Amino acid sequence: MDIYYLYPLRTFLIAAGSVEKPNAMTADWVTPLSFNPPLLGVSIGHKRYTKKLIEEQKDFVVSVPTLELLKDVWVAGTVSGAKVNKAEKMSLTFVESKKVKAPSIKECQANIECKVVNEVEVGDHTFFVGEIVNVSYGDAFKEKPDVKNYKFIMHLSGRDFTTNSSEVYNP
Ligand SMILES: Cc1cc2nc3c(=O)[nH]c(=O)nc-3n(C[C@H](O)[C@H](O)[C@H](O)COP(=O)(O)O)c2cc1C
């Protein structure tokens, strides 16, 4: 498929619902959109349970996993919360976010809390524009992304993933 020539892409988790009834799905199609106001976008397939949850509640969290979480990322990306309680199948801890009802994920290195400000139908996906209302983060983001000590997840295709190099280059 033509779109796969854009890969490798970074892989994220989209947390939705609440701490009491959480759901997480895996998403590669996440993009920054604006500094001021701070906006990001995520493209979510029409059949995803996450789409229903975001439409109902108008918020979501983009969580940044590292390579240790790959097994859970795979579960989040292959099982639908519409049918099962996915949280029980994963070893992730869902915790309260500060500014949205959607939960954050404790094991992730950043949790970007978003309120939906726009949604656009794009073919078989809905593109949700989220305003970032709070971010919590771990040691991987002290000044800039710490690629020497942390391995972020990048998707190649299907079950194949890779990660960043620890090298830093300057032009
Ligand atoms: C690595 C990977 C990346 C994915 N990226 C996206 C994406 O960007 N958008 C999307 O709608 N689905 C994406 N998916 C598929 C959903 O994560 C998958 O359909 C998931 O089971 C949906 O869960 P839900 O029904 O609980 O929302 C991806 C799956 C994987 C494995």
The ligand as an SDF file (V2000), in Angstrom:
LIG
                    3D

 31 33  0  0  0  0  0  0  0  0999 V2000
    1.8060   -0.7780   15.2960 C   0  0  0  0  0  0  0  0  0  0  0  0
    0.3570   -0.4610   15.0850 C   0  0  0  0  0  0  0  0  0  0  0  0
   -0.0340    0.8200   14.7260 C   0  0  0  0  0  0  0  0  0  0  0  0
   -1.3820    1.1440   14.5470 C   0  0  0  0  0  0  0  0  0  0  0  0
   -1.7380    2.4240   14.2040 N   0  0  0  0  0  0  0  0  0  0  0  0
   -3.0430    2.7510   14.0870 C   0  0  0  0  0  0  0  0  0  0  0  0
   -3.4350    4.0860   13.8010 C   0  0  0  0  0  0  0  0  0  0  0  0
   -2.6190    5.0000   13.6960 O   0  0  0  0  0  0  0  0  0  0  0  0
   -4.7700    4.3450   13.6700 N   0  0  0  0  0  0  0  0  0  0  0  0
   -5.7230    3.3690   13.8250 C   0  0  0  0  0  0  0  0  0  0  0  0
   -6.9120    3.6420   13.7010 O   0  0  0  0  0  0  0  0  0  0  0  0
   -5.3710    2.0920   14.1090 N   0  0  0  0  0  0  0  0  0  0  0  0
   -4.0670    1.7690   14.2640 C   0  0  0  0  0  0  0  0  0  0  0  0
   -3.7160    0.4990   14.5950 N   0  0  0  0  0  0  0  0  0  0  0  0
   -4.7770   -0.5150   14.7910 C   0  0  0  0  0  0  0  0  0  0  0  0
   -5.4350   -0.4050   16.1690 C   0  0  0  0  0  0  0  0  0  0  0  0
   -4.4830   -0.2100   17.1920 O   0  0  0  0  0  0  0  0  0  0  0  0
   -6.2200   -1.7120   16.4360 C   0  0  0  0  0  0  0  0  0  0  0  0
   -7.2580   -1.8420   15.4820 O   0  0  0  0  0  0  0  0  0  0  0  0
   -6.7640   -1.8080   17.8310 C   0  0  0  0  0  0  0  0  0  0  0  0
   -7.1480   -3.1390   18.0900 O   0  0  0  0  0  0  0  0  0  0  0  0
   -7.9350   -0.8630   18.0850 C   0  0  0  0  0  0  0  0  0  0  0  0
   -8.3360   -1.0190   19.4170 O   0  0  0  0  0  0  0  0  0  0  0  0
   -9.7590   -0.5260   19.9730 P   0  0  0  0  0  0  0  0  0  0  0  0
  -10.8280   -1.1870   19.1220 O   0  0  0  0  0  0  0  0  0  0  0  0
   -9.7710   -1.0150   21.3870 O   0  0  0  0  0  0  0  0  0  0  0  0
   -9.7870    0.9520   19.8500 O   0  0  0  0  0  0  0  0  0  0  0  0
   -2.3650    0.1480   14.7510 C   0  0  0  0  0  0  0  0  0  0  0  0
   -1.9780   -1.1540   15.1190 C   0  0  0  0  0  0  0  0  0  0  0  0
   -0.6320   -1.4450   15.2970 C   0  0  0  0  0  0  0  0  0  0  0  0
   -0.2430   -2.8480   15.7050 C   0  0  0  0  0  0  0  0  0  0  0  0
  1  2  1  0
  2  3  1  0
  2 30  2  0
  3  4  2  0
  4  5  1  0
  4 28  1  0
  5  6  2  0
  6  7  1  0
  6 13  1  0
  7  8  2  0
  7  9  1  0
  9 10  1  0
 10 11  2  0
 10 12  1  0
 12 13  2  0
 13 14  1  0
 14 15  1  0
 14 28  1  0
 15 16  1  0
 16 17  1  0
 16 18  1  0
 18 19  1  0
 18 20  1  0
 20 21  1  0
 20 22  1  0
 22 23  1  0
 23 24  1  0
 24 25  2  0
 24 26  1  0
 24 27  1  0
 28 29  2  0
 29 30  1  0
 30 31  1  0
M  END
$$$$
